Amino acid sequence: MKIQEKITELKSKRNAVILAHGYQPPEVQDIADFTGDSLDLSRKAAATDAEVIVFCGVHFMAETAAIISPKKTVLLPDLKAGCPMANMITAEKLSGMKAQHPGVPVVAYVNTSAAVKAGSDICCTSANAVDIVNAVKSDTVIFVPDRDLGNYVSTKTGKKLILWDGFCPTHEKMTPDDVIRARKEHPGAVLVVHPECRPEVVAMADEVLSTSGMCAWARKTDARQAVIGTEVGIIHRLKKENPGIEYHPLNKGAACPNMKKIGLEKILWALEEMNCVVRVPQETSEKAKKAIDLMLARNKRD
């Protein structure tokens, strides 16, 4: 029996749903029930009657799933799959930041731990960060942890953002030299980059979009070529969903090591052993959920 068949059999036995972030390896994306960005995946899993969520991503994503679906068992097939950027800010460091700027509201990117979300006023994604910051009733906002996303948001809102000095190492790899090279190698291609990229790269782009935004863009664009400035794993999904476009990575080396830790074998082991469970303490979960729910309520109003 092939490993894919074993996973499908065990998934049924456990009443499980498999989620894969768009940066995961192709074979993981292909076996998943849902592929997408972290928050959307958690919401889709919550809407199912599955008792077990197998989250193929990184730790903060599995935590978010556990927060949104507290009665479901959430498995992260490799518990060492973390996020360097999320690890750059802790609840203690956030508390110190808040003490330095009393009364200033905190917007936390979803790429943070549950404990950091719990210490925040509202969460945001890369897709809705501008709208969320605009909606906050303050001209000054603490924004954690991504300085690059925060810089982009500040240029779109006109608000003063107090930024934590965090960043995504994978997106930092993409440089203006990469853009210059890509423009020469693929003349006429549309350059689409993620707002986690360096400000100088964002300034050179034709489109600045989240991963979900990139997929939506690909569905409606007339472009036949695109240079994609984000983690290279997204290109598999883009090709699968919109094969009429020729995609080129802005930087072929922009691969997140943590996003590549999970493979089919680890998914199978997770379902067999049920021992890589991600749990969030109840008090932390309840506080973090308030920040997430406020964001979702804002999205509905918009």
Helices and strands as residue ranges (DSSP letters): H 3-14, E 16-21, H 26-31, E 34-36, H 38-46, E 52-56, H 59-68, E 73-75, H 84-87, H 91-100, E 106-109, H 114-118, E 122-124, H 129-135, E 140-144, H 147-157, E 160-163, H 169-172, H 176-185, E 190-193, H 199-204, E 207-208, H 211-220, E 225-229, H 234-241, E 246-249, G 258-260, H 264-273, H 282-301
